[in-house]
Amino acid sequence: MKLFILLLFPFAVFSQTNFQKINEKTRELAIKYLKKEDIPAMSICVSYNDSIVFSEGFGFADLEKRTEVIPSKTKFEIASITKMITAVVLGKMHEEGTINWNHSPYFYLDSLSKKPYDFTIKQVAGHIAGLIRNPSEEDWTKKNNYSKKEFYRVFQKDDLLFKPLTKFSYSNYGYVILSFVIEKIKNKNIYEVQKELVFDPLQMKNTFINDGNYDENTVSFYKDINNIKVKFTDYVYNDTSYSSGCHLSTSEDIIKLGNAFLFANRLLKQETLIELIKSQKLIDGTKTNYGIGIISGKDQFGNFYFGHGGNAISARSEVKIYPSSKLVIVMLANKSKVDEDDFLEKIAKHYVEFLKH
């Protein structure tokens, strides 16, 4: 599949009215999905050619207060969609000349303990550096004050899973290292860098790190205990995680992020976007379907897409971008998922087929 990124030039104009029948199908799918998965709150947003054609909330942001879900305001935990934000940061720094993706993290972090094999920034960002999924002493089931100092200590004792470039293994661990590299180069904390390079230029005014400070526009987080939903009140994230996950955002803010990948020169040059999106390869030539912070491939209906999903305590999230149809689809919800599902692919199918005619 040849990658291409859209430049900003006019296309046929579709209003929300044109999508009325397709939007109704999306609404029906969402209601069924909410009920089937027993999700308290969900927000879905769809854009075509940089214009929002569907944006609705489902369920209640707070079950007791029966708070309405407003896609432009209601913030959810976006989990690993954050890796797309990190991808933009790495892309901007690459264009600035402040980072070299082919350098090792050791080039920037002299305090990082050496492993038997070296690996590059690009390999870390593509989950082919051999790093384990999470630091061995990190515990997400309880309140966790895991510090940067502890990270360096634990990294020294945690072994690699395999020789770099020989396998693919998803690693939040690697994205923590990337955040340390970014902070070292920029001499700022990761959120300040994200705000400067991503959030402010895209006017993502409702995207913040999840530091446990929640306002009235943040969903409540729930866990099931004996089939009863109980509010999850313990704050579990830590300041080593803001490059791999742990952000609050709205579905309409994430649509802006998605369109920044769809349209060249909004934030990044076309050649940079292609480098972020295209699949990396193992040493034997096998494609991983993962670039730099971006998953890519064909859905069950044969349509090429790229984007990212996320799963965390009381959170599930997904953004799928269909470049040939100029579509961005986002779903955020406040309940974790157990298995992979094809919910967004089913939604995308109707829009893709409609736009072909």
Secondary structure, 3 states (H helix, E strand, C coil): CCCCCECCCCCCCCCHHHHHHHHHHHHHHHHHHHHHHCCCEEEEEEEECCEEEEEEEEEECCCCCCCECCCCCCEEECHHHHHHHHHHHHHHHHHHCCCCCCCCHHHHCCCCCCCCCCCCHHHHHCCCCCCCCCCCCCCCCCCCCCCHHHHHHHHHHCCCCCCCCCCCCCCHHHHHHHHHHHHHHHCCCHHHHHHHHHHCCCCCCCCEECCCCCCCCECCCEEEECCEEEECCCCCCCCCCCCCCCEEECHHHHHHHHHHHHECCCCCCHHHHHHHHCCCECCCCCECCECCCCEEEECCCCCEEEEEEEEECCEEEEEEEEHHHCEEEEEEECCCCCCCCCHHHHHHHHHHHHHHC
